[in-house]
Amino acid sequence: MYKISHHGAVDGVTGSCHRLTLDSGDAILIDCGMFQGAEGEAISEGLARGESPIDFDISRVRALVVTHCHIDHVGRIPYLMAAGFSGPIYATEATAQLLPLVLEDALKVGVTRDESLINNFLRLLDKQLIAVPFKEWFVPASIPALQLKFQRAGHILGSAYVECAVGEKLRGSKRVVFSGDLGAPYSPLLPAPKSPYRCDDLVIESTYGDKCHEGRRTRRQRLQKTIERCLKNRGTVLIPAFSIGRTQELLYEIEEIIHRATHKSTNDEQAALWESLDIIVDSPLAAEFTAHYRSLKRLWDAEARQRLRSGRHPLSFEQLTTIESHREHVQTVEYLANTGKPAIVIAASGMCAGGRMMNYLKALLPDKRTDVVFVGYQAQGTPGRDIQKYGPRGGYVYLDGEKTDIRAGVYTLSGYSAHADQKDLLNFIKRMRYRPKTVRIVHGDDEAKAALRSKIQRQFTDSQVVIP
């Protein structure tokens, strides 16, 4: 009746790309992401030789379905189109709004600065991109016997998991669910994901399949205490974060910390610290995304909307400064390196594999006054993983091919991941009225996948668990 195959996110957490092929031979792709870190090295070498990262047959691929617009889920779309794919690209309304920004930035950073080439790509993308509301069945590319529906995934704004109904009619159809990236319940800004009613085959991510996050209140307290401890060094706190999702969540949480410290705390010294502290977002892309987050506040959760009604501005508060131009960026790096003025800097990339964060790290990692706070997953082979691993023992990291000593403090707050943890992933399955006969575990390191498989096998004995 159908076949599921994978073109990424099998040997790690990047490059998500999955194929659903019907008996007719017609197929759709769910995501087409770029490989990063150790997984991306071979791709980079191939690109240098003129090879395409689309190393699979796309002749029967009728449509692309995008779960959300993180680069590890959408980064190969330009190469897919260059390989000849001209079918529709389906995404939720918010994702369709954000996707051109993500891909334009990716092309400028990693492929070409040629404006005419980039504009040609964006025009093609605009023709192929179709925005679809949540919770509405639709037929992709007029494929008989297939209907799809986006459901909220709670990972970043617009993120979705995909329900696929394979059969002539909805009633009695086989249900295949692709999780995309599932969010953690009680994450800032976004409603928690709700499980589908039924599922026959589930393709599920496993980024944190072997870990459980802290509760939200606990992790916010840890963030506050970590930052306050770091600021005693009278230096800069660097927080590498993805431009979309993590940056906005951090701003939301920092605004809450400032509000509590300045309005509810009896500690005058603590209040003064937070009231005068500069919060710097050094990323034009993150600034654009934050503006879109504000414009799409109808998609926020009830708590966030209540803050707005009370007159607070969780993504635009007094201490927040956004760095736009490259000149301002260079000046800010030099100023912080020379003065050691206490500040929090949030900049991309989230895994320290590029972007403006690299210049901060080169300048400030050797400074004992600096602290680096990781709030997201660091993939194997990325500078972020190396700093996380070797920093606490006074090691070094290679940044753009140059050895940089790590004298800065290094902290990890895993609870701030935008990904569901092991308990959340199990609950996603548990809360289905009719549970899957087959569960395919993707998008995770080997240890995480193995741990999640073991838990699923023990808890859901009727489900066959496959690690592709």
Secondary structure, DSSP 8 states (H G I E B T S, - for coil): -EEEEESSSSSSSS---EEEEETTS-EEEE------THHHHHHHHHHHTT--S--S--TTEEEEE-S---HHHHTTHHHHHHTT--S-EEEEHHHHHHHHHHHHHHHHHHT---HHHHHHHHHHHHHHEEEE-TT--B-GGG-TTEEEEEEE--SSTT-EEEEEEESSSSTT-EEEEE--S---TT-SSS------SB-SEEEEE-TBTT-----HHHHHHHHHHHHHHHHTTSSEEEEE--TTTHHHHHHHHHHHHHHHHHHT---HHHHHHHHH-EEEEE-HHHHHHHHHHHHTGGGS-HHHHHHHHTT--TTS-TTEEEE-SHHHHHHHHHHHHHH---EEEEES-TTSSSSTHHHHHHHHTT-TT-EEEE-S---TTSHHHHHHHHGGGT-EEEETTEEEE--SEEEE-GGG-SS-BHHHHHHHHHT-SB--SEEEEESS-HHHHHHHHHHHHHH-TTSEEE--
